[in-house]
Amino acid sequence: MMNRTRRLAALTLLAAPALAVGPTVAAHASITAAPGAASSASCKVEADSNGKYHLWGVGFPSGTKVTYSGSTSGTVPTGTSGRFDIGGLSGSKYSVKTADGTTVNCTVVHY
């Protein structure tokens, strides 16, 4: 019983600082980066079951439009969480460009 109490106490000491810092760090994390700074946005392309391709991205500026280009091109709005999702595309090579000119090359996902 004493070992269990020590382990719980040690775990509490390790977890408490992470919980105290977690919301603060999350609150300061921003998708909007300074010009020239590395972007946290990413996008993926995967094959659909019907032979078409599915393009999706995360980490883009929320509530804006991004332009995708590759075998097919177009513009799509991002949601409030900075995500977008497009299906039924042809080809697997795409890049996504934001309004500020940031370009992200999409990674092809193979299962």
C-alpha positions in Angstrom: 0.0 0.0 0.0 2.8 2.4 0.8 4.4 1.9 -2.7 1.1 2.7 -4.3 0.8 5.9 -2.3 4.4 6.9 -3.3 3.7 6.2 -7.0 0.5 8.2 -6.9 2.2 11.1 -5.2 5.0 11.0 -7.8 2.5 10.9 -10.6 0.6 13.8 -9.1 3.9 15.9 -9.0 4.6 15.1 -12.6 1.1 15.7 -13.9 0.3 18.9 -12.0 2.9 21.1 -13.7 1.8 19.8 -17.1 -1.8 20.5 -16.4 -1.0 24.0 -15.2 1.1 24.8 -18.3 -1.1 22.9 -20.8 -4.0 25.4 -21.2 -1.5 28.4 -21.2 0.6 26.8 -24.0 -2.5 25.9 -25.9 -3.9 29.4 -25.6 -0.7 30.8 -27.1 -0.4 28.3 -29.9 -1.4 30.1 -33.1 -2.0 29.0 -36.6 -1.2 32.4 -37.9 2.6 32.6 -38.3 4.8 35.6 -39.0 5.9 36.0 -42.6 8.7 33.6 -43.3 8.0 31.5 -40.2 7.3 27.7 -40.5 3.7 26.9 -40.9 1.9 24.3 -38.7 -0.5 23.5 -41.6 -0.4 20.2 -43.3 -2.5 18.4 -46.0 -2.8 14.8 -47.1 -4.1 13.0 -50.2 -5.5 9.5 -50.1 -7.2 7.2 -52.6 -11.0 6.8 -52.2 -12.6 3.4 -52.7 -14.0 4.5 -56.1 -10.7 5.4 -57.6 -10.8 9.1 -57.0 -8.8 11.0 -54.4 -9.6 12.7 -51.1 -7.7 15.9 -50.1 -7.8 17.2 -46.5 -5.9 19.7 -44.5 -5.5 20.8 -40.9 -3.8 23.8 -39.2 -4.8 26.4 -41.8 -6.1 29.8 -40.8 -9.7 29.3 -39.7 -12.6 30.9 -41.5 -10.6 31.7 -44.6 -10.3 30.2 -48.1 -7.4 28.1 -49.3 -6.5 27.3 -52.9 -5.6 23.8 -53.9 -3.8 23.0 -57.1 -2.6 19.8 -58.8 -4.5 17.5 -61.2 -7.6 19.6 -60.2 -7.6 23.1 -58.7 -10.1 25.2 -56.8 -10.8 27.2 -53.7 -12.3 25.8 -50.5 -13.2 27.5 -47.2 -11.6 26.3 -43.9 -13.8 25.6 -40.9 -13.5 27.3 -37.6 -10.9 24.8 -36.6 -8.7 25.5 -39.7 -9.7 22.3 -41.5 -10.9 21.5 -45.0 -12.0 18.3 -46.7 -12.5 17.7 -50.5 -13.4 14.4 -52.1 -13.8 13.1 -55.7 -10.6 14.6 -57.1 -8.5 13.2 -59.9 -4.8 12.7 -59.4 -2.8 12.5 -56.2 -0.3 15.4 -56.3 -1.5 18.6 -54.7 -0.4 21.7 -52.9 -2.4 24.2 -50.9 -1.9 28.0 -50.8 -3.2 30.3 -48.1 -4.3 33.9 -48.6 -0.9 35.1 -47.2 1.0 33.2 -49.9 2.1 30.2 -47.7 2.2 27.1 -49.8 2.0 23.6 -48.3 2.8 20.5 -50.4 0.4 17.7 -49.6 1.6 14.2 -48.6 0.2 11.1 -50.3 -1.1 8.6 -47.7 -0.8 4.9 -48.7 -2.6 2.3 -46.6 
